[in-house]
């Protein structure tokens, strides 16, 4: 019987999002987190009892990504700032049909769009010349073309 590899714990999507925001801000990007915190409820003004919220919606258009960022100038040129959309996904996370539709529409405009985790963002930033490979830990570097991670 072959020994099985240890299964790593699943990283929550909110943690993935925090890591991505931290990286983007570290390289000087302006970052807007578009998600919303849902209300869990409130105290009843009459009796002070806790009343759970019945509305768990985000009040956003379905498919809107989690983050919008504007990457800083690279060469001091005013024209080289770039906006990008980011849909954070934890390992194994799958996009909704609305997220796929938004991604397709954005990509058709030529605007950078990433759906994935921190490693996916790092790979795109390296490809765009916005992040130097030598500043990335070896275990976060994208695999050479044609190989998987």
Secondary structure, DSSP 8 states (H G I E B T S, - for coil): ------------HHHHHHHHHHHHHHTT-EEEE-------EEE-TTT--EEE-S-----S-TT--SEEEEE--SSS-GGG-EEEEEEE--TT----HHHHHHHHHHHHHT-EEEEE-HHHHHHHHHHTTSS-GGGS-GGGS---TT---
